[in-house]
Amino acid sequence: MNNYPIRVLVAKVGLDGHDRGAKVIATSLKNAGMEVIYTGLRQTPEMVVATALQEDVDAIGVSILSGAHNTVFPAIITLLKEKKLDHILLTGGGIIPDDDMKVLQELGVGKLFSPGSSTEEIALYIKEEVNQRRNKN
């Protein structure tokens, strides 16, 4: 098992300007021992994947409240595959209906979290999933 810290990119994609939740998640992941890079607001899927490559992250967490999840997540998945970065966990949360979560997960997106999810649950999921992916490689 690799002992270096898990690196997570927390991203806000599109015109959604509400970033309090993303900042709370970023802080809780740091407190859980992860290295966190926060992109700030108004990122594009291309910017997120470029940052993920540059920062050599293990996971990308997208916070989305704008309703654009069915566009944003598939775009990021496609770019990750194109750049041969599909070993990176793509997860996230926000206002995403259950049916949409299922479709996105079928495309390769990891677990998605609704508002009010416990930060401990999110951190544990990322740790377990990243460690599983590291052990495959």
N, CA, C and O atoms as CSV, one atom per row, in Angstrom:
chain,resi,resn,atom,element,x,y,z
A,1,MET,N,N,0.835,-1.181,0.000
A,1,MET,CA,C,0.000,0.000,0.000
A,1,MET,C,C,0.882,1.247,0.000
A,1,MET,O,O,1.886,1.302,0.710
A,2,ASN,N,N,0.510,2.230,-0.784
A,2,ASN,CA,C,1.270,3.475,-0.858
A,2,ASN,C,C,0.984,4.320,0.372
A,2,ASN,O,O,-0.164,4.438,0.801
A,3,ASN,N,N,2.026,4.906,0.934
A,3,ASN,CA,C,1.878,5.660,2.166
A,3,ASN,C,C,1.874,7.169,1.974
A,3,ASN,O,O,1.746,7.908,2.950
A,4,TYR,N,N,2.010,7.642,0.741
A,4,TYR,CA,C,1.988,9.081,0.546
A,4,TYR,C,C,0.549,9.593,0.667
A,4,TYR,O,O,-0.402,8.849,0.427
A,5,PRO,N,N,0.400,10.848,1.036
A,5,PRO,CA,C,-0.947,11.385,1.283
A,5,PRO,C,C,-1.826,11.368,0.035
A,5,PRO,O,O,-1.348,11.506,-1.091
A,6,ILE,N,N,-3.082,11.200,0.263
A,6,ILE,CA,C,-4.066,11.287,-0.820
A,6,ILE,C,C,-4.198,12.749,-1.213
A,6,ILE,O,O,-4.350,13.626,-0.362
A,7,ARG,N,N,-4.138,13.000,-2.526
A,7,ARG,CA,C,-4.271,14.366,-3.050
A,7,ARG,C,C,-5.637,14.488,-3.728
A,7,ARG,O,O,-5.974,13.711,-4.621
A,8,VAL,N,N,-6.408,15.471,-3.289
A,8,VAL,CA,C,-7.768,15.662,-3.797
A,8,VAL,C,C,-7.907,17.071,-4.365
A,8,VAL,O,O,-7.516,18.054,-3.736
A,9,LEU,N,N,-8.466,17.145,-5.559
A,9,LEU,CA,C,-8.806,18.417,-6.175
A,9,LEU,C,C,-10.290,18.671,-5.932
A,9,LEU,O,O,-11.131,17.879,-6.358
A,10,VAL,N,N,-10.617,19.759,-5.256
A,10,VAL,CA,C,-12.012,20.141,-5.025
A,10,VAL,C,C,-12.327,21.259,-6.012
A,10,VAL,O,O,-11.651,22.287,-6.033
A,11,ALA,N,N,-13.362,21.051,-6.832
A,11,ALA,CA,C,-13.640,21.969,-7.933
A,11,ALA,C,C,-15.090,22.452,-7.946
A,11,ALA,O,O,-16.020,21.723,-7.602
A,12,LYS,N,N,-15.237,23.697,-8.352
A,12,LYS,CA,C,-16.544,24.298,-8.633
A,12,LYS,C,C,-16.573,24.577,-10.129
A,12,LYS,O,O,-15.789,25.388,-10.624
A,13,VAL,N,N,-17.463,23.917,-10.846
A,13,VAL,CA,C,-17.501,24.010,-12.306
A,13,VAL,C,C,-18.725,24.812,-12.741
A,13,VAL,O,O,-19.812,24.670,-12.181
A,14,GLY,N,N,-18.527,25.648,-13.740
A,14,GLY,CA,C,-19.631,26.408,-14.320
A,14,GLY,C,C,-19.884,27.708,-13.583
A,14,GLY,O,O,-19.003,28.248,-12.913
A,15,LEU,N,N,-21.098,28.193,-13.722
A,15,LEU,CA,C,-21.449,29.511,-13.200
A,15,LEU,C,C,-21.963,29.491,-11.770
A,15,LEU,O,O,-22.314,30.535,-11.220
A,16,ASP,N,N,-22.009,28.319,-11.169
A,16,ASP,CA,C,-22.465,28.174,-9.791
A,16,ASP,C,C,-21.530,28.945,-8.864
A,16,ASP,O,O,-20.341,28.634,-8.783
A,17,GLY,N,N,-22.053,29.938,-8.171
A,17,GLY,CA,C,-21.223,30.778,-7.316
A,17,GLY,C,C,-21.293,30.443,-5.841
A,17,GLY,O,O,-20.741,31.174,-5.018
A,18,HIS,N,N,-21.956,29.360,-5.490
A,18,HIS,CA,C,-22.101,28.985,-4.078
A,18,HIS,C,C,-20.999,28.003,-3.711
A,18,HIS,O,O,-21.040,26.835,-4.096
A,19,ASP,N,N,-20.006,28.492,-2.957
A,19,ASP,CA,C,-18.861,27.633,-2.682
A,19,ASP,C,C,-18.659,27.297,-1.207
A,19,ASP,O,O,-17.636,26.721,-0.837
A,20,ARG,N,N,-19.614,27.649,-0.374
A,20,ARG,CA,C,-19.447,27.347,1.050
A,20,ARG,C,C,-19.289,25.847,1.289
A,20,ARG,O,O,-18.405,25.427,2.035
A,21,GLY,N,N,-20.139,25.043,0.661
A,21,GLY,CA,C,-20.056,23.590,0.833
A,21,GLY,C,C,-18.732,23.029,0.367
A,21,GLY,O,O,-18.160,22.157,1.022
A,22,ALA,N,N,-18.234,23.523,-0.767
A,22,ALA,CA,C,-16.949,23.055,-1.284
A,22,ALA,C,C,-15.828,23.388,-0.309
A,22,ALA,O,O,-14.918,22.585,-0.101
A,23,LYS,N,N,-15.896,24.563,0.281
A,23,LYS,CA,C,-14.864,24.961,1.247
A,23,LYS,C,C,-14.932,24.123,2.515
A,23,LYS,O,O,-13.901,23.783,3.095
A,24,VAL,N,N,-16.154,23.788,2.946
A,24,VAL,CA,C,-16.316,22.921,4.123
A,24,VAL,C,C,-15.722,21.539,3.835
A,24,VAL,O,O,-15.012,20.974,4.668
A,25,ILE,N,N,-16.019,21.005,2.651
A,25,ILE,CA,C,-15.480,19.690,2.276
A,25,ILE,C,C,-13.955,19.750,2.194
A,25,ILE,O,O,-13.270,18.861,2.699
A,26,ALA,N,N,-13.423,20.795,1.559
A,26,ALA,CA,C,-11.971,20.923,1.438
A,26,ALA,C,C,-11.309,20.932,2.818
A,26,ALA,O,O,-10.300,20.260,3.032
A,27,THR,N,N,-11.874,21.686,3.739
A,27,THR,CA,C,-11.316,21.755,5.094
A,27,THR,C,C,-11.421,20.402,5.795
A,27,THR,O,O,-10.478,19.977,6.462
A,28,SER,N,N,-12.552,19.727,5.650
A,28,SER,CA,C,-12.719,18.437,6.332
A,28,SER,C,C,-11.775,17.384,5.752
A,28,SER,O,O,-11.285,16.528,6.488
A,29,LEU,N,N,-11.516,17.433,4.457
A,29,LEU,CA,C,-10.578,16.484,3.859
A,29,LEU,C,C,-9.151,16.773,4.331
A,29,LEU,O,O,-8.381,15.846,4.585
A,30,LYS,N,N,-8.803,18.041,4.447
A,30,LYS,CA,C,-7.481,18.400,5.003
A,30,LYS,C,C,-7.358,17.886,6.425
A,30,LYS,O,O,-6.327,17.331,6.806
A,31,ASN,N,N,-8.422,18.074,7.215
A,31,ASN,CA,C,-8.414,17.611,8.603
A,31,ASN,C,C,-8.321,16.091,8.689
A,31,ASN,O,O,-7.875,15.553,9.703
A,32,ALA,N,N,-8.741,15.394,7.625
A,32,ALA,CA,C,-8.663,13.928,7.578
A,32,ALA,C,C,-7.306,13.451,7.061
A,32,ALA,O,O,-7.105,12.256,6.848
A,33,GLY,N,N,-6.370,14.395,6.860
A,33,GLY,CA,C,-5.021,14.033,6.474
A,33,GLY,C,C,-4.731,14.049,4.984
A,33,GLY,O,O,-3.668,13.599,4.555
A,34,MET,N,N,-5.657,14.560,4.192
A,34,MET,CA,C,-5.444,14.613,2.746
A,34,MET,C,C,-4.860,15.963,2.343
A,34,MET,O,O,-5.053,16.972,3.022
A,35,GLU,N,N,-4.149,15.955,1.230
A,35,GLU,CA,C,-3.705,17.204,0.628
A,35,GLU,C,C,-4.818,17.657,-0.302
A,35,GLU,O,O,-5.293,16.878,-1.129
A,36,VAL,N,N,-5.238,18.915,-0.174
A,36,VAL,CA,C,-6.377,19.407,-0.942
A,36,VAL,C,C,-5.982,20.625,-1.759
A,36,VAL,O,O,-5.345,21.552,-1.259
A,37,ILE,N,N,-6.373,20.603,-3.020
A,37,ILE,CA,C,-6.212,21.735,-3.915
A,37,ILE,C,C,-7.625,22.204,-4.238
A,37,ILE,O,O,-8.443,21.422,-4.721
A,38,TYR,N,N,-7.915,23.474,-3.975
A,38,TYR,CA,C,-9.242,24.023,-4.266
A,38,TYR,C,C,-9.122,24.950,-5.468
A,38,TYR,O,O,-8.305,25.870,-5.465
A,39,THR,N,N,-9.929,24.713,-6.487
A,39,THR,CA,C,-9.810,25.463,-7.740
A,39,THR,C,C,-10.409,26.858,-7.683
A,39,THR,O,O,-10.042,27.722,-8.480
A,40,GLY,N,N,-11.319,27.087,-6.759
A,40,GLY,CA,C,-12.066,28.334,-6.805
A,40,GLY,C,C,-13.252,28.191,-7.750
A,40,GLY,O,O,-13.541,27.102,-8.246
A,41,LEU,N,N,-13.921,29.291,-7.985
A,41,LEU,CA,C,-15.172,29.291,-8.755
A,41,LEU,C,C,-14.938,29.317,-10.265
A,41,LEU,O,O,-13.854,29.635,-10.753
A,42,ARG,N,N,-16.006,28.967,-10.977
A,42,ARG,CA,C,-16.137,29.142,-12.425
A,42,ARG,C,C,-15.090,28.412,-13.256
A,42,ARG,O,O,-14.531,28.967,-14.203
A,43,GLN,N,N,-14.836,27.171,-12.891
A,43,GLN,CA,C,-13.905,26.333,-13.645
A,43,GLN,C,C,-14.644,25.626,-14.785
A,43,GLN,O,O,-15.849,25.386,-14.696
A,44,THR,N,N,-13.926,25.300,-15.837
A,44,THR,CA,C,-14.469,24.468,-16.913
A,44,THR,C,C,-13.986,23.039,-16.687
A,44,THR,O,O,-13.019,22.828,-15.956
A,45,PRO,N,N,-14.642,22.053,-17.300
A,45,PRO,CA,C,-14.125,20.683,-17.193
A,45,PRO,C,C,-12.673,20.579,-17.669
A,45,PRO,O,O,-11.883,19.835,-17.087
A,46,GLU,N,N,-12.321,21.313,-18.712
A,46,GLU,CA,C,-10.949,21.293,-19.214
A,46,GLU,C,C,-9.968,21.829,-18.175
A,46,GLU,O,O,-8.886,21.272,-17.994
A,47,MET,N,N,-10.343,22.902,-17.499
A,47,MET,CA,C,-9.485,23.476,-16.462
A,47,MET,C,C,-9.313,22.498,-15.306
A,47,MET,O,O,-8.215,22.362,-14.766
A,48,VAL,N,N,-10.386,21.822,-14.926
A,48,VAL,CA,C,-10.329,20.858,-13.819
A,48,VAL,C,C,-9.383,19.709,-14.158
A,48,VAL,O,O,-8.544,19.333,-13.340
A,49,VAL,N,N,-9.515,19.156,-15.349
A,49,VAL,CA,C,-8.653,18.024,-15.730
A,49,VAL,C,C,-7.203,18.476,-15.886
A,49,VAL,O,O,-6.289,17.741,-15.511
A,50,ALA,N,N,-6.975,19.670,-16.431
A,50,ALA,CA,C,-5.608,20.187,-16.549
A,50,ALA,C,C,-4.980,20.355,-15.166
A,50,ALA,O,O,-3.810,20.027,-14.971
A,51,THR,N,N,-5.748,20.860,-14.216
A,51,THR,CA,C,-5.240,21.019,-12.851
A,51,THR,C,C,-4.987,19.659,-12.211
A,51,THR,O,O,-3.987,19.474,-11.517
A,52,ALA,N,N,-5.887,18.709,-12.440
A,52,ALA,CA,C,-5.705,17.357,-11.897
A,52,ALA,C,C,-4.407,16.741,-12.404
A,52,ALA,O,O,-3.689,16.095,-11.641
A,53,LEU,N,N,-4.103,16.933,-13.670
A,53,LEU,CA,C,-2.870,16.415,-14.250
A,53,LEU,C,C,-1.660,17.128,-13.659
A,53,LEU,O,O,-0.693,16.486,-13.249
A,54,GLN,N,N,-1.716,18.438,-13.617
A,54,GLN,CA,C,-0.603,19.235,-13.105
A,54,GLN,C,C,-0.311,18.929,-11.635
A,54,GLN,O,O,0.850,18.864,-11.231
A,55,GLU,N,N,-1.359,18.742,-10.844
A,55,GLU,CA,C,-1.206,18.528,-9.401
A,55,GLU,C,C,-1.071,17.059,-9.020
A,55,GLU,O,O,-0.886,16.741,-7.845
A,56,ASP,N,N,-1.161,16.156,-10.002
A,56,ASP,CA,C,-1.009,14.719,-9.766
A,56,ASP,C,C,-1.939,14.233,-8.650
A,56,ASP,O,O,-1.491,13.647,-7.665
A,57,VAL,N,N,-3.231,14.483,-8.821
A,57,VAL,CA,C,-4.200,14.141,-7.784
A,57,VAL,C,C,-4.673,12.691,-7.908
A,57,VAL,O,O,-4.580,12.062,-8.963
A,58,ASP,N,N,-5.183,12.194,-6.781
A,58,ASP,CA,C,-5.789,10.866,-6.735
A,58,ASP,C,C,-7.291,10.924,-6.959
A,58,ASP,O,O,-7.905,9.956,-7.407
A,59,ALA,N,N,-7.875,12.080,-6.639
A,59,ALA,CA,C,-9.331,12.212,-6.710
A,59,ALA,C,C,-9.712,13.644,-7.069
A,59,ALA,O,O,-9.004,14.601,-6.758
A,60,ILE,N,N,-10.855,13.750,-7.735
A,60,ILE,CA,C,-11.470,15.042,-8.025
A,60,ILE,C,C,-12.847,15.015,-7.383
A,60,ILE,O,O,-13.630,14.090,-7.604
A,61,GLY,N,N,-13.135,16.031,-6.592
A,61,GLY,CA,C,-14.451,16.187,-6.000
A,61,GLY,C,C,-15.100,17.438,-6.574
A,61,GLY,O,O,-14.602,18.546,-6.374
A,62,VAL,N,N,-16.200,17.269,-7.279
A,62,VAL,CA,C,-16.893,18.395,-7.898
A,62,VAL,C,C,-18.129,18.735,-7.071
A,62,VAL,O,O,-18.974,17.882,-6.801
A,63,SER,N,N,-18.207,19.990,-6.680
A,63,SER,CA,C,-19.388,20.497,-5.986
A,63,SER,C,C,-20.240,21.219,-7.015
A,63,SER,O,O,-19.780,22.149,-7.676
A,64,ILE,N,N,-21.498,20.779,-7.146
A,64,ILE,CA,C,-22.351,21.370,-8.176
A,64,ILE,C,C,-23.778,21.538,-7.669
A,64,ILE,O,O,-24.427,20.584,-7.237
A,65,LEU,N,N,-24.235,22.763,-7.735
A,65,LEU,CA,C,-25.595,23.086,-7.299
A,65,LEU,C,C,-26.423,23.680,-8.429
A,65,LEU,O,O,-27.601,23.984,-8.239
A,66,SER,N,N,-25.822,23.849,-9.596
A,66,SER,CA,C,-26.452,24.590,-10.689
A,66,SER,C,C,-27.404,23.766,-11.542
A,66,SER,O,O,-28.153,24.325,-12.343
A,67,GLY,N,N,-27.389,22.448,-11.384
A,67,GLY,CA,C,-28.223,21.601,-12.233
A,67,GLY,C,C,-27.504,21.135,-13.487
A,67,GLY,O,O,-28.103,20.449,-14.316
A,68,ALA,N,N,-26.241,21.487,-13.646
A,68,ALA,CA,C,-25.479,21.121,-14.844
A,68,ALA,C,C,-24.717,19.806,-14.681
A,68,ALA,O,O,-23.822,19.510,-15.472
A,69,HIS,N,N,-25.060,19.024,-13.674
A,69,HIS,CA,C,-24.318,17.788,-13.383
A,69,HIS,C,C,-24.303,16.807,-14.557
A,69,HIS,O,O,-23.316,16.098,-14.753
A,70,ASN,N,N,-25.394,16.758,-15.344
A,70,ASN,CA,C,-25.460,15.813,-16.465
A,70,ASN,C,C,-24.595,16.248,-17.642
A,70,ASN,O,O,-24.410,15.484,-18.589
A,71,THR,N,N,-24.072,17.447,-17.592
A,71,THR,CA,C,-23.125,17.936,-18.594
A,71,THR,C,C,-21.707,17.892,-18.048
A,71,THR,O,O,-20.787,17.426,-18.720
A,72,VAL,N,N,-21.539,18.379,-16.828
A,72,VAL,CA,C,-20.212,18.539,-16.229
A,72,VAL,C,C,-19.523,17.191,-15.983
A,72,VAL,O,O,-18.391,16.992,-16.425
A,73,PHE,N,N,-20.175,16.281,-15.299
A,73,PHE,CA,C,-19.531,15.011,-14.954
A,73,PHE,C,C,-19.160,14.194,-16.199
A,73,PHE,O,O,-18.035,13.698,-16.269
A,74,PRO,N,N,-20.060,14.034,-17.186
A,74,PRO,CA,C,-19.656,13.299,-18.394
A,74,PRO,C,C,-18.489,13.970,-19.134
A,74,PRO,O,O,-17.629,13.283,-19.686
A,75,ALA,N,N,-18.460,15.298,-19.144
A,75,ALA,CA,C,-17.351,16.002,-19.809
A,75,ALA,C,C,-16.034,15.705,-19.106
A,75,ALA,O,O,-15.020,15.464,-19.762
A,76,ILE,N,N,-16.042,15.721,-17.784
A,76,ILE,CA,C,-14.813,15.440,-17.033
A,76,ILE,C,C,-14.381,13.988,-17.228
A,76,ILE,O,O,-13.196,13.714,-17.419
A,77,ILE,N,N,-15.326,13.064,-17.181
A,77,ILE,CA,C,-15.006,11.637,-17.400
A,77,ILE,C,C,-14.364,11.452,-18.774
A,77,ILE,O,O,-13.354,10.759,-18.896
A,78,THR,N,N,-14.939,12.062,-19.802
A,78,THR,CA,C,-14.406,11.948,-21.160
A,78,THR,C,C,-12.982,12.490,-21.237
A,78,THR,O,O,-12.105,11.862,-21.832
A,79,LEU,N,N,-12.754,13.656,-20.636
A,79,LEU,CA,C,-11.417,14.257,-20.650
A,79,LEU,C,C,-10.409,13.409,-19.879
A,79,LEU,O,O,-9.265,13.259,-20.309
A,80,LEU,N,N,-10.826,12.857,-18.747
A,80,LEU,CA,C,-9.926,11.987,-17.982
A,80,LEU,C,C,-9.514,10.776,-18.817
A,80,LEU,O,O,-8.347,10.382,-18.811
A,81,LYS,N,N,-10.463,10.194,-19.527
A,81,LYS,CA,C,-10.152,9.039,-20.379
A,81,LYS,C,C,-9.217,9.441,-21.516
A,81,LYS,O,O,-8.255,8.732,-21.814
A,82,GLU,N,N,-9.502,10.584,-22.151
A,82,GLU,CA,C,-8.664,11.062,-23.259
A,82,GLU,C,C,-7.221,11.289,-22.815
A,82,GLU,O,O,-6.286,11.020,-23.569
A,83,LYS,N,N,-7.044,11.779,-21.602
A,83,LYS,CA,C,-5.705,12.085,-21.082
A,83,LYS,C,C,-5.076,10.894,-20.367
A,83,LYS,O,O,-4.005,11.011,-19.772
A,84,LYS,N,N,-5.757,9.739,-20.433
A,84,LYS,CA,C,-5.300,8.515,-19.758
A,84,LYS,C,C,-5.154,8.727,-18.251
A,84,LYS,O,O,-4.200,8.259,-17.629
A,85,LEU,N,N,-6.127,9.446,-17.682
A,85,LEU,CA,C,-6.157,9.732,-16.248
A,85,LEU,C,C,-7.368,9.073,-15.585
A,85,LEU,O,O,-7.814,9.510,-14.524
A,86,ASP,N,N,-7.892,8.030,-16.208
A,86,ASP,CA,C,-9.106,7.425,-15.666
A,86,ASP,C,C,-8.865,6.631,-14.393
A,86,ASP,O,O,-9.802,6.041,-13.855
A,87,HIS,N,N,-7.617,6.600,-13.892
A,87,HIS,CA,C,-7.338,6.034,-12.571
A,87,HIS,C,C,-7.745,7.013,-11.459
A,87,HIS,O,O,-7.834,6.630,-10.293
A,88,ILE,N,N,-7.989,8.272,-11.825
A,88,ILE,CA,C,-8.386,9.284,-10.849
A,88,ILE,C,C,-9.866,9.105,-10.509
A,88,ILE,O,O,-10.712,9.003,-11.397
A,89,LEU,N,N,-10.156,9.070,-9.233
A,89,LEU,CA,C,-11.540,8.994,-8.766
A,89,LEU,C,C,-12.235,10.326,-9.040
A,89,LEU,O,O,-11.731,11.383,-8.660
A,90,LEU,N,N,-13.385,10.272,-9.695
A,90,LEU,CA,C,-14.229,11.453,-9.869
A,90,LEU,C,C,-15.463,11.260,-9.004
A,90,LEU,O,O,-16.263,10.354,-9.237
A,91,THR,N,N,-15.604,12.107,-8.021
A,91,THR,CA,C,-16.726,12.057,-7.094
A,91,THR,C,C,-17.257,13.473,-6.938
A,91,THR,O,O,-16.763,14.395,-7.586
A,92,GLY,N,N,-18.235,13.651,-6.102
A,92,GLY,CA,C,-18.746,15.000,-5.894
A,92,GLY,C,C,-20.060,14.998,-5.161
A,92,GLY,O,O,-20.474,14.008,-4.558
A,93,GLY,N,N,-20.698,16.142,-5.237
A,93,GLY,CA,C,-21.962,16.261,-4.556
A,93,GLY,C,C,-22.646,17.565,-4.876
A,93,GLY,O,O,-22.103,18.442,-5.547
A,94,GLY,N,N,-23.859,17.658,-4.370
A,94,GLY,CA,C,-24.682,18.839,-4.597
A,94,GLY,C,C,-26.126,18.434,-4.792
A,94,GLY,O,O,-26.583,17.403,-4.298
A,95,ILE,N,N,-26.817,19.265,-5.518
A,95,ILE,CA,C,-28.235,19.008,-5.791
A,95,ILE,C,C,-28.312,18.135,-7.039
A,95,ILE,O,O,-28.353,18.640,-8.160
A,96,ILE,N,N,-28.332,16.818,-6.832
A,96,ILE,CA,C,-28.349,15.862,-7.938
A,96,ILE,C,C,-29.423,14.821,-7.635
A,96,ILE,O,O,-29.307,14.081,-6.659
A,97,PRO,N,N,-30.470,14.756,-8.464
A,97,PRO,CA,C,-31.519,13.751,-8.229
A,97,PRO,C,C,-30.960,12.326,-8.250
A,97,PRO,O,O,-29.994,12.036,-8.957
A,98,ASP,N,N,-31.578,11.449,-7.470
A,98,ASP,CA,C,-31.122,10.057,-7.359
A,98,ASP,C,C,-31.008,9.373,-8.719
A,98,ASP,O,O,-30.032,8.667,-8.972
A,99,ASP,N,N,-31.996,9.575,-9.602
A,99,ASP,CA,C,-31.960,8.933,-10.923
A,99,ASP,C,C,-30.744,9.405,-11.717
A,99,ASP,O,O,-30.107,8.611,-12.408
A,100,ASP,N,N,-30.424,10.691,-11.622
A,100,ASP,CA,C,-29.249,11.219,-12.314
A,100,ASP,C,C,-27.968,10.665,-11.712
A,100,ASP,O,O,-27.010,10.394,-12.435
A,101,MET,N,N,-27.944,10.495,-10.386
A,101,MET,CA,C,-26.766,9.905,-9.736
A,101,MET,C,C,-26.491,8.518,-10.303
A,101,MET,O,O,-25.344,8.175,-10.590
A,102,LYS,N,N,-27.552,7.720,-10.464
A,102,LYS,CA,C,-27.381,6.361,-10.984
A,102,LYS,C,C,-26.804,6.380,-12.392
A,102,LYS,O,O,-25.902,5.601,-12.700
A,103,VAL,N,N,-27.314,7.259,-13.249
A,103,VAL,CA,C,-26.832,7.357,-14.630
A,103,VAL,C,C,-25.362,7.779,-14.646
A,103,VAL,O,O,-24.556,7.215,-15.386
A,104,LEU,N,N,-25.024,8.765,-13.835
A,104,LEU,CA,C,-23.641,9.246,-13.780
A,104,LEU,C,C,-22.703,8.158,-13.275
A,104,LEU,O,O,-21.590,8.019,-13.781
A,105,GLN,N,N,-23.137,7.388,-12.289
A,105,GLN,CA,C,-22.298,6.308,-11.768
A,105,GLN,C,C,-22.095,5.226,-12.824
A,105,GLN,O,O,-21.030,4.611,-12.881
A,106,GLU,N,N,-23.099,4.988,-13.656
A,106,GLU,CA,C,-22.945,4.023,-14.748
A,106,GLU,C,C,-21.903,4.495,-15.761
A,106,GLU,O,O,-21.277,3.675,-16.432
A,107,LEU,N,N,-21.714,5.811,-15.876
A,107,LEU,CA,C,-20.709,6.377,-16.783
A,107,LEU,C,C,-19.299,6.321,-16.197
A,107,LEU,O,O,-18.320,6.556,-16.906
A,108,GLY,N,N,-19.196,6.010,-14.907
A,108,GLY,CA,C,-17.884,5.920,-14.281
A,108,GLY,C,C,-17.632,6.914,-13.162
A,108,GLY,O,O,-16.546,6.932,-12.582
A,109,VAL,N,N,-18.618,7.739,-12.854
A,109,VAL,CA,C,-18.483,8.664,-11.732
A,109,VAL,C,C,-18.613,7.862,-10.449
A,109,VAL,O,O,-19.421,6.936,-10.372
A,110,GLY,N,N,-17.829,8.209,-9.449
A,110,GLY,CA,C,-17.906,7.540,-8.162
A,110,GLY,C,C,-19.163,7.953,-7.401
A,110,GLY,O,O,-20.081,8.557,-7.956
A,111,LYS,N,N,-19.174,7.618,-6.150
A,111,LYS,CA,C,-20.320,7.951,-5.302
A,111,LYS,C,C,-20.532,9.467,-5.274
A,111,LYS,O,O,-19.578,10.242,-5.210
A,112,LEU,N,N,-21.796,9.866,-5.324
A,112,LEU,CA,C,-22.167,11.279,-5.261
A,112,LEU,C,C,-22.930,11.523,-3.967
A,112,LEU,O,O,-23.722,10.687,-3.532
A,113,PHE,N,N,-22.685,12.668,-3.365
A,113,PHE,CA,C,-23.223,12.969,-2.043
A,113,PHE,C,C,-24.216,14.122,-2.106
A,113,PHE,O,O,-24.005,15.106,-2.814
A,114,SER,N,N,-25.299,13.980,-1.356
A,114,SER,CA,C,-26.336,15.016,-1.267
A,114,SER,C,C,-25.980,16.009,-0.166
A,114,SER,O,O,-25.182,15.697,0.719
A,115,PRO,N,N,-26.566,17.198,-0.217
A,115,PRO,CA,C,-26.359,18.146,0.881
A,115,PRO,C,C,-26.724,17.492,2.217
A,115,PRO,O,O,-27.705,16.755,2.315
A,116,GLY,N,N,-25.928,17.773,3.223
A,116,GLY,CA,C,-26.178,17.195,4.541
A,116,GLY,C,C,-25.423,15.905,4.790
A,116,GLY,O,O,-25.458,15.370,5.898
A,117,SER,N,N,-24.733,15.392,3.760
A,117,SER,CA,C,-23.927,14.184,3.959
A,117,SER,C,C,-22.834,14.477,4.980
A,117,SER,O,O,-22.335,15.599,5.068
A,118,SER,N,N,-22.478,13.475,5.735
A,118,SER,CA,C,-21.446,13.667,6.757
A,118,SER,C,C,-20.075,13.791,6.103
A,118,SER,O,O,-19.732,13.038,5.192
A,119,THR,N,N,-19.303,14.755,6.586
A,119,THR,CA,C,-17.958,14.950,6.045
A,119,THR,C,C,-17.081,13.735,6.350
A,119,THR,O,O,-16.181,13.413,5.574
A,120,GLU,N,N,-17.336,13.064,7.462
A,120,GLU,CA,C,-16.586,11.854,7.798
A,120,GLU,C,C,-16.860,10.759,6.778
A,120,GLU,O,O,-15.944,10.049,6.365
A,121,GLU,N,N,-18.121,10.619,6.370
A,121,GLU,CA,C,-18.494,9.616,5.372
A,121,GLU,C,C,-17.802,9.906,4.041
A,121,GLU,O,O,-17.320,8.989,3.376
A,122,ILE,N,N,-17.754,11.169,3.659
A,122,ILE,CA,C,-17.120,11.556,2.392
A,122,ILE,C,C,-15.623,11.253,2.446
A,122,ILE,O,O,-15.076,10.667,1.512
A,123,ALA,N,N,-14.963,11.646,3.524
A,123,ALA,CA,C,-13.528,11.400,3.668
A,123,ALA,C,C,-13.220,9.900,3.668
A,123,ALA,O,O,-12.267,9.464,3.023
A,124,LEU,N,N,-14.006,9.126,4.377
A,124,LEU,CA,C,-13.805,7.675,4.430
A,124,LEU,C,C,-13.974,7.052,3.045
A,124,LEU,O,O,-13.186,6.195,2.643
A,125,TYR,N,N,-15.005,7.487,2.318
A,125,TYR,CA,C,-15.221,6.963,0.959
A,125,TYR,C,C,-14.010,7.250,0.070
A,125,TYR,O,O,-13.526,6.362,-0.632
A,126,ILE,N,N,-13.527,8.482,0.102
A,126,ILE,CA,C,-12.384,8.850,-0.742
A,126,ILE,C,C,-11.159,8.030,-0.355
A,126,ILE,O,O,-10.467,7.511,-1.230
A,127,LYS,N,N,-10.883,7.906,0.936
A,127,LYS,CA,C,-9.730,7.117,1.382
A,127,LYS,C,C,-9.822,5.672,0.906
A,127,LYS,O,O,-8.859,5.129,0.365
A,128,GLU,N,N,-10.975,5.054,1.108
A,128,GLU,CA,C,-11.146,3.648,0.719
A,128,GLU,C,C,-11.039,3.472,-0.790
A,128,GLU,O,O,-10.358,2.562,-1.262
A,129,GLU,N,N,-11.696,4.322,-1.535
A,129,GLU,CA,C,-11.703,4.198,-2.999
A,129,GLU,C,C,-10.307,4.444,-3.589
A,129,GLU,O,O,-9.865,3.702,-4.467
A,130,VAL,N,N,-9.620,5.476,-3.111
A,130,VAL,CA,C,-8.280,5.765,-3.610
A,130,VAL,C,C,-7.326,4.633,-3.257
A,130,VAL,O,O,-6.524,4.223,-4.097
A,131,ASN,N,N,-7.396,4.121,-2.037
A,131,ASN,CA,C,-6.519,3.012,-1.658
A,131,ASN,C,C,-6.775,1.773,-2.500
A,131,ASN,O,O,-5.836,1.061,-2.857
A,132,GLN,N,N,-8.034,1.507,-2.821
A,132,GLN,CA,C,-8.370,0.384,-3.710
A,132,GLN,C,C,-7.733,0.587,-5.089
A,132,GLN,O,O,-7.155,-0.338,-5.659
A,133,ARG,N,N,-7.849,1.817,-5.617
A,133,ARG,CA,C,-7.297,2.113,-6.933
A,133,ARG,C,C,-5.775,2.043,-6.913
A,133,ARG,O,O,-5.169,1.574,-7.877
A,134,ARG,N,N,-5.157,2.494,-5.850
A,134,ARG,CA,C,-3.699,2.431,-5.743
A,134,ARG,C,C,-3.224,0.986,-5.705
A,134,ARG,O,O,-2.195,0.655,-6.294
A,135,ASN,N,N,-3.955,0.134,-5.027
A,135,ASN,CA,C,-3.557,-1.270,-4.906
A,135,ASN,C,C,-3.716,-2.036,-6.213
A,135,ASN,O,O,-3.088,-3.079,-6.395
A,136,LYS,N,N,-4.550,-1.533,-7.129
A,136,LYS,CA,C,-4.713,-2.171,-8.451
A,136,LYS,C,C,-3.522,-1.873,-9.339
A,136,LYS,O,O,-3.199,-2.657,-10.232
A,137,ASN,N,N,-2.870,-0.753,-9.103
A,137,ASN,CA,C,-1.769,-0.323,-9.994
A,137,ASN,C,C,-0.434,-0.786,-9.548
A,137,ASN,O,O,0.570,-0.498,-10.200
